Structure formats: structure tokens, C-alpha cells
Amino acid sequence: MEQKFCQSCGMPLNPANSGTNADGSISEDYCGYCYRDGVFLQDFNMSQMIEFCVQFTDQINKETGWNLTPEQAKAQMRKVFPTLKRWKEKDQRSLVEKAVNLLAQCNEVTLATINEDGFPRPVPIKKIKTNGCNEIWMATDAASVKINDLRANPKAGVSYYFYGDSVALRGMAEIVSDDKIRKEMWQEWLINHFPGGATDPNYTLIRFVGKDATIYIDGDFAHEKI
């Protein structure tokens, strides 16, 4: 009998690891790691799927009897994946549209402010709200170093990354302390940092807007004015 392979991750298919269709029937094309109840379990593009799968090289070797290193597995995936059903049809979205989706996948971004010595100071920070691929709202303490940096110099950078894809933005950041906006932006998890809630005097918002972007997604690269 001809060996079938998952048309998403390339895993050899067998009755034990097959995915399921929306009606509960066994999928002929996809494994259960990728596809269940008619839905793909990861909202990935092809390059992200490769990065995701490489971390399971030991498990793949165990299930297949192969003896690949992660580097060998990645090289093989790069050859095989473009032939698989899920990835044969090229994503026709623009890089900016793909960047919007990439930002939606990221819980954190890296914000780089300029310190008093003129050097960038990058720190990871959770996003609160986004608009497009370049407008990002964040929260921080009113006395934080980030706020001090931005009071002196509003120029800033933001980058975000997810399974091999990345966007780096340069632009301007503003400090927002308006009570109405703070209440609109408030999220429950912020109570861990600001016990006083949306009216906590230390609760301060940063609104970053990128003016240009360096985008690397799914093997495509470009500098874009936003």
C-alpha cells in the first residue's frame, strides 16, 4: 500500500495519527497534529510551519525510523513542503497584509527607546491593542525608564517575531495619560501591575506608530513605508 503523508507537515499518515474532518470522519490528507474537526490547529504560513515542526525532530525520528538532525529535517522540509496540498497555492496577500496577521499572532513585542546616552534600549512588553501592522498600544508604569526615555526623545522602534517571521518598525511613540482612553484600553490582566485599576495614577499608555518597516515573512523580504 502506498504510504500517505500529511499534506500540511509531511508526517507519514497512519490510522493512529490521522486528523478528522468537520463531520468526524477520518481525513485522508492531514494528521491529527495539524487538523482536527475540519480546522487547522495552527494559523501558520509555510515557513512558520517548518520552524514549528523542527522542534519535534526527535519525535518525528521516533515515529518514522529516520535519524535526522534538526538542520537536516529543516532542509528536507524546505524541499518537500512546497509540494504539499496546504502549501501549493501561494499566499497572494501583500507583505503588509501578512505583517498584520503576524502581529495578531504575537502576545509581546520588543519596544526600543533611546536612552540618555543615545543608545537604543530594547525591552519586551505586552501589547494591548493594535491597528494594522504598525500602530501598537502598550502599558507601563508612569515612573518607568521607558517613559523617561520617551519624554526626552519620542523616536522609538518596535519589533515582533513569530516562528521565523519578523517585522521591525521605526517611528514615534507618545505617552498617553488621558483618563477616558486609559479606561477604554484597560484589560483585566493589567490589575497585576496596577492594583488601582484603570484610574491607578501609575497606569500609563504608550502609543507607537511605525513610519517604515523591514518585513521578513515566509521567505519574502522588503522595506516598506507605512
FIFITOR-15285 format. One record per residue: residue in one letter; x, y, z of N, C-alpha, C in turn. Coordinates in steps of 0.001 Angstrom, whole numbers, padded with zeros to 6 digits, always signed. Example, Ala and Ser with C-alpha at 12.3 -4.5 7.8 and 13.67 -1.06 7.14 Angstrom:
2
A+013190-005690+007800+012300-004500+007800+013200-003300+007800;S+012850-002250+007080+013670-001060+007140+012900+000030+007870;
END
This chain:
226
M+000847-001189+000000+000000+000000+000000+000889+001248+000000;E+000513+002238-000812+001295+003462-000913+001227+004245+000393;Q+002402+004691+000872+002460+005483+002093+001930+006885+001833;K+001011+007331+002670+000487+008686+002557+001157+009576+003592;F+001260+010864+003250+001889+011838+004127+000930+012992+004389;C+001004+013546+005587+000187+014716+005913+000504+015829+004933;Q-000521+016409+004361-000348+017446+003363-000189+018834+003987;S+000128+018836+005284+000445+020080+005981+001861+020049+006549;C+002217+018946+007244+003529+018871+007899+004435+017778+007342;G+003928+016929+006458+004747+015882+005857+004880+014625+006679;M+004218+014568+007837+004276+013389+008693+003632+012189+007993;P+004272+010988+008001+003615+009804+007444+002287+009554+008153;L+001235+009326+007379-000096+009122+007958-000338+007655+008275;N-000998+007412+009407-001463+006078+009744-002757+006234+010537;P-003502+005159+010754-004791+005278+011458-004698+005907+012839;A-003529+005792+013469-003384+006308+014835-003182+007818+014891;N-002665+008405+013804-002360+009838+013878-003153+010678+012880;S-004157+010101+012236-004926+010837+011232-005798+011911+011868;G-005960+013026+011150-006853+014084+011583-008297+013745+011268;T-009197+014653+011623-010624+014423+011393-011248+015594+010651;N-012234+015272+009822-012981+016286+009090-014085+016870+009966;A-014775+017877+009449-015824+018552+010213-016944+017601+010624;D-017190+016566+009808-018260+015611+010122-017781+014457+011003;G-016521+014529+011455-015977+013497+012331-015290+012361+011610;S-015371+012336+010288-014722+011275+009518-013207+011485+009496;I-012481+010418+009194-011022+010474+009141-010571+011254+007911;S-009636+012180+008117-009086+012943+006999-008112+012082+006209;E-008232+012125+004906-007315+011400+004026-006035+012181+003767;D-006032+013471+004172-004921+014346+003794-004074+014844+004958;Y-004650+014935+006154-003952+015630+007222-003878+014805+008509;C-002803+015030+009266-002627+014329+010538-003362+015064+011663;G-003515+014402+012786-004205+014981+013923-003435+016085+014618;Y-002125+016187+014356-001349+017279+014927-001629+018597+014212;C-002090+018494+012964-002325+019689+012144-003803+020012+011957;Y-004657+018987+012017-006033+019162+011536-006989+018354+012390;R-008013+019035+012911-008979+018343+013756-010357+018988+013593;D-011358+018153+013397-012745+018635+013231-012869+019631+012086;G-012071+019397+011033-012162+020233+009845-011456+021569+009949;V-010605+021738+010966-009935+023024+011181-008438+022799+011397;F-007614+023636+010756-006177+023577+011020-005910+024112+012429;L-005079+023410+013187-004847+023756+014583-003867+024908+014750;Q-003072+025217+013725-002131+026326+013785-002394+027270+012614;D-002469+028549+012904-002635+029562+011861-001254+029976+011375;F-000620+029061+010618+000751+029267+010182+000821+029473+008679;N+001877+030173+008224+002264+030069+006823+003297+028942+006729;M+003807+028704+005529+004671+027545+005340+005968+027647+006133;S+006607+028806+006128+007884+028924+006839+007685+028785+008344;Q+006569+029297+008862+006288+029140+010287+006048+027673+010633;M+005357+026959+009748+005118+025540+009989+006436+024761+010039;I+007374+025120+009178+008677+024455+009186+009389+024704+010514;E+009423+025968+010952+010070+026287+012234+009387+025570+013390;F+008069+025475+013322+007305+024792+014369+007640+023302+014391;C+007679+022682+013221+007892+021238+013134+009303+020816+013524;V+010296+021672+013241+011684+021306+013506+011912+021000+014983;Q+011176+021674+015878+011383+021430+017305+010951+020025+017728;F+010214+019327+016846+009764+017969+017148+010550+016921+016359;T+011790+017263+015977+012603+016351+015168+012779+014995+015848;D+013014+014973+017153+013198+013698+017861+011939+012843+017774;Q+010789+013456+017922+009527+012718+017836+009286+012204+016424;I+009617+013037+015439+009480+012611+014039+010378+011416+013765;N+011621+011472+014240+012543+010346+014051+011995+009072+014688;K+011395+009200+015868+010864+008039+016575+009708+007400+015818;E+008829+008258+015248+007649+007731+014563+007966+007197+013174;T+009043+007701+012570+009340+007320+011187+010513+006356+011060;G+011341+006264+012107+012553+005467+011995+013686+006218+011339;W+013480+007503+011059+014537+008322+010481+015550+008679+011568;N+016680+009271+011150+017709+009701+012089+018255+011047+011641;L+017348+012030+011587+017707+013340+011067+018114+014286+012198;T+019073+015152+011930+019353+016269+012829+018317+017359+012548;P+018131+018311+013455+017195+019413+013168+017534+020155+011880;E+018820+020345+011603+019230+021030+010376+018853+020213+009142;Q+019059+018891+009203+018681+018030+008086+017166+017995+007910;A+016451+017957+009030+014989+017947+008963+014474+019218+008317;K+015047+020361+008703+014610+021634+008129+014904+021692+006634;A+016072+021224+006230+016427+021228+004800+015463+020350+004005;Q+015101+019194+004574+014171+018303+003891+012782+018934+003805;M+012336+019575+004891+011025+020219+004886+010949+021323+003839;R+012024+022065+003677+012028+023156+002698+011876+022639+001273;K+012322+021412+001045+012153+020805-000279+010759+020216-000458;V+010251+019578+000600+009005+018828+000495+007763+019705+000657;F+007793+020646+001586+006580+021391+001917+005934+022099+000725;P+006715+022706-000193+006068+023381-001332+005255+022434-002218;T+005465+021120-002073+004711+020155-002886+003446+019677-002186;L+003263+020041-000914+002122+019559-000146+000872+020387-000445;K-000258+019742-000323-001546+020343-000691-001786+021688-000008;R-001494+021765+001279-001786+023002+002020-000955+024176+001542;W+000251+023899+001013+001171+024982+000685+001361+025186-000808;K+000736+024377-001633+000922+024504-003087+000419+025845-003610;E-000707+026284-003059-001284+027543-003523-000628+028689-002763;K+000064+029555-003471+000831+030626-002834-000108+031669-002239;D+000251+032129-001067-000499+033182-000383-000381+034475-001181;Q-001507+034999-001655-001500+036166-002522-001566+037498-001768;R-001627+037459-000445-001676+038694+000313-000359+039476+000182;S-000442+040801+000309+000762+041620+000303+001552+041380+001581;L+002826+041802+001588+003640+041631+002785+003066+042423+003963;V+002507+043596+003691+001910+044382+004763+000710+043644+005357;E-000122+043041+004504-001261+042262+004997-000791+041072+005829;K+000294+040434+005384+000845+039322+006166+001400+039809+007496;A+001956+041021+007496+002505+041581+008730+001397+041848+009748;V+000219+042257+009279-000916+042463+010176-001271+041151+010873;N-001301+040066+010110-001602+038756+010682-000505+038305+011641;L+000748+038592+011293+001861+038225+012164+001751+038928+013513;L+001433+040215+013503+001296+040957+014751+000170+040381+015610;A-000904+039943+014959-002024+039346+015699-001606+038059+016409;Q-000591+037371+015883-000127+036127+016479+000790+036354+017687;C+001282+037562+017866+002269+037846+018903+001609+038449+020137;N+001877+037885+021305+001399+038474+022552+002294+039614+023013;E+003579+039507+022688+004557+040505+023096+005241+041117+021888;V+005710+042339+022060+006588+042974+021080+007822+043446+021834;T+008830+043868+021097+010003+044476+021717+010000+045961+021396;L+009972+046780+022426+009982+048234+022272+011390+048742+022552;A+011944+049507+021620+013272+050086+021800+013152+051605+021906;T+013490+052137+023072+013555+053577+023268+015017+054017+023214;I+015236+055332+023174+016597+055865+023116+016955+056419+024482;N+018036+055906+025073+018390+056355+026419+019170+057669+026379;E+019532+058161+027554+020179+059477+027645+021547+059516+026986;D+022136+058348+026760+023439+058285+026094+023309+058094+024586;G+022065+058054+024091+021848+057919+022657+021836+056495+022154;F+021786+055519+023062+021764+054118+022671+020342+053562+022745;P+020004+052625+021865+018686+052001+021950+018585+051112+023186;R+017401+051115+023798+017154+050281+024980+015950+049398+024688;P+016184+048161+024183+015069+047274+023839+014553+046490+025038;V+013242+046426+025192+012625+045634+026264+011375+044943+025714;P+011114+043709+026129+009865+043053+025734+008708+043641+026526;I+007552+043764+025861+006383+044336+026516+005120+043789+025857;K+004099+043523+026652+002850+043002+026104+002109+044099+025349;K+001499+043717+024266+000671+044668+023533-000734+044673+024148;I-001413+045797+024012-002790+045912+024466-003751+045948+023283;K-003400+046754+022296-004254+046909+021122-003378+047230+019929;T-003810+046824+018741-003061+047130+017528-004012+047619+016442;N-003434+048321+015498-004170+048763+014316-003243+048609+013121;G-003630+047749+012186-002732+047449+011079-001511+046710+011579;C-000387+046927+010909+000846+046246+011324+001791+047170+012056;N+001396+048459+012232+002367+049441+012714+001900+050321+013867;E+000635+050242+014263+000180+051005+015423-000028+050047+016592;I+000698+050279+017671+000704+049344+018795+000573+050125+020098;W-000386+049706+020924-000599+050303+022233-000040+049376+023309;M+000653+049973+024291+001262+049230+025385+001020+049990+026684;A+001209+049328+027810+001051+049972+029113+002319+049804+029927;T+002643+050820+030710+003810+050752+031573+003607+051681+032764;D+004496+051590+033743+004426+052434+034928+004855+053864+034584;A+004182+054834+035173+004485+056240+034886+005924+056617+035200;A+006551+055886+036131+007926+056200+036525+008950+055284+035849;S+008530+054517+034859+009442+053565+034219+010515+054270+033397;V+011601+053558+033152+012686+054095+032335+012188+054368+030924;K+011280+053538+030429+010737+053744+029076+010070+055111+028967;I+009279+055456+029974+008589+056743+029953+009595+057892+030011;N+010609+057758+030855+011645+058791+030935+012353+058960+029597;D+012661+057836+028942+013305+057903+027628+012424+058646+026630;L+011130+058306+026595+010225+058879+025605+009935+060355+025862;R+009973+060775+027116+009806+062201+027401+010947+063010+026799;A+012142+062412+026793+013308+063098+026251+013417+062946+024741;N+012937+061804+024226+013084+061528+022788+011972+060569+022358;P+010978+061049+021599+009855+060187+021212+010164+059211+020079;K+011358+059297+019511+011723+058333+018473+011875+056949+019098;A+011349+055927+018420+011387+054581+019001+011316+053535+017894;G+011545+052298+018290+011413+051171+017372+010630+050055+018037;V+009945+049287+017233+009232+048110+017727+009514+046957+016779;S+009748+045791+017336+009899+044600+016505+009043+043486+017080;Y+008599+042591+016201+007863+041417+016648+008241+040235+015771;Y+008132+039033+016370+008697+037815+015772+007821+036634+016129;F+007633+035744+015168+006854+034536+015436+007299+033432+014492;Y+007903+032375+015049+008341+031200+014290+009044+031561+012976;G+010074+032387+013093+010924+032660+011946+010552+033886+011140;D+009341+034398+011284+008915+035600+010576+009079+036808+011497;S+009404+037970+010919+009653+039129+011766+009318+040429+011056;V+009024+041443+011863+008822+042803+011385+009555+043740+012335;A+010309+044693+011782+010976+045723+012575+010479+047080+012103;L+010015+047899+013037+009417+049197+012728+010235+050328+013339;R+010294+051453+012625+010844+052681+013170+009758+053742+013126;G+009646+054509+014212+008599+055513+014219+008639+056366+015466;M+007466+056811+015886+007340+057713+017015+006395+057115+018047;A+006684+057409+019311+005840+056932+020403+005366+058119+021230;E+004112+058084+021641+003582+059136+022501+003108+058550+023821;I+003229+059338+024866+002769+058944+026189+001324+059415+026339;V+000428+058486+026706-001000+058801+026805-001458+058572+028242;S-001944+059631+028876-002424+059527+030252-003866+059999+030396;D-004538+060233+029270-005931+060667+029286-006811+059611+029968;D-007615+060028+030952-008420+059078+031736-009403+058296+030876;K-010039+058963+029925-011021+058283+029082-010352+057183+028264;I-009219+057477+027679-008512+056486+026860-007976+055355+027731;R-007492+055706+028916-006982+054660+029822-008087+053663+030165;K-009294+054157+030398-010412+053262+030709-010791+052413+029498;E-010765+053010+028309-011094+052266+027090-010085+051157+026822;M-008826+051396+027144-007755+050445+026858-007548+049412+027969;W-008174+049618+029119-007930+048749+030271-008286+047292+029957;Q-007397+046374+030402-007639+044941+030300-007427+044318+031673;E-008186+043271+031955-008203+042718+033307-006831+042279+033804;W-005976+041752+032922-004674+041279+033374-003785+042403+033894;L-004109+043652+033541-003305+044785+033991-003407+045026+035496;I-004439+044442+036136-004612+044618+037574-003414+044063+038352;N-002695+043107+037748-001497+042537+038382-000370+043563+038492;H-000440+044579+037632+000601+045607+037625+000110+046929+038206;F-001188+047164+038102-001770+048425+038558-002968+048115+039456;P-002729+047913+040750-003791+047497+041678-004960+048474+041747;G-004715+049732+041395-005781+050722+041441-006709+050694+040247;G-006479+049761+039335-007346+049640+038162-007099+050731+037137;A-008120+051018+036350-007981+051957+035237-007687+053379+035688;T-007937+053671+036971-007657+055016+037487-006355+055075+038278;D-005622+053975+038314-004341+053950+039017-003432+055034+038420;P-002890+055921+039245-002070+057016+038704-000794+056546+038011;N-000350+055334+038314+000866+054817+037674+000594+054183+036307;Y-000665+053913+036025-001051+053251+034774-000947+054260+033619;T+000024+054028+032734+000315+054934+031627+000388+054158+030325;L-000160+054747+029291-000183+054102+027975+000899+054666+027062;I+001396+053797+026205+002301+054209+025127+001643+053835+023804;R+001523+054800+022931+001013+054547+021571+002164+054742+020597;F+002553+053647+019968+003640+053682+018975+003047+053594+017578;V+003546+054431+016670+003148+054372+015266+004401+054289+014407;G+004576+053183+013701+005728+052996+012832+005543+053696+011504;K+006608+054327+011038+006567+055033+009760+007170+054215+008624;D+008088+053328+008955+008644+052421+007945+008910+051073+008590;A+008920+050037+007764+009015+048670+008275+009988+047849+007451;T+010720+046989+008134+011505+045941+007487+010782+044631+007770;I+010300+043990+006717+009427+042825+006867+010107+041599+006267;Y+010150+040518+007042+010616+039227+006533+009570+038183+006912;I+008807+037748+005923+007732+036799+006179+007687+035751+005073;D+007662+034483+005494+007503+033357+004566+008497+033412+003415;G+009738+033817+003726+010793+033842+002718+010853+035113+001892;D+009884+036025+002060+009882+037293+001321+010413+038401+002220;F+011124+039352+001605+011764+040429+002363+011532+041750+001665;A+011239+042798+002449+011054+044117+001853+011150+045206+002910;H+011552+046410+002465+011431+047623+003268+010198+048350+002768;E+009320+048741+003690+008065+049361+003305+007851+050656+004075;K+007366+051688+003366+006867+052890+004029+005416+052625+004407;I+005058+052922+005637+003713+052629+006120+002867+053901+006145;
END
